[in-house]
């Protein structure tokens, strides 16, 4: 149920995002989801791609500073309150959500949201017990 996420640390200057996208394009790697957070000096580009191990290798070989973390991908009912329902489960179970971002794609009739949590194994058990559908890595990479 854990999905590999690539984090790329970028200087906050024009053209750096384009450089990342060109490296991935040349390696025939498709971006499934992304999130960009920045400060005045640098940014962190978080990526879910269809081939994370290859992405890590080609980005590193191109001189980018990267790390790989594991995140959860879950279906969220695409209706008002769908996200609130999942966050209520997290809150009642003591799960701290470090950050999250949404997919552009949908899984069936539901939205897909990426969560980074403190304790993934405990979170998986709690979320599944509450009937929340977590997507496997293969399902996410194929979206």
Secondary structure, DSSP 8 states (H G I E B T S, - for coil): -EEEEEEEEEESSTTHHHHHHHHHHHTT--EEEEEEEE-SSEEEEEEEES-HHHHHHHHHHTT-EEEEEEEEEEEE-SSTTHHHHHHHHHHHTT--EEEEEEEEEEETTEEEEEEEES-HHHHHHHHHHTT--B--HHHHHH-
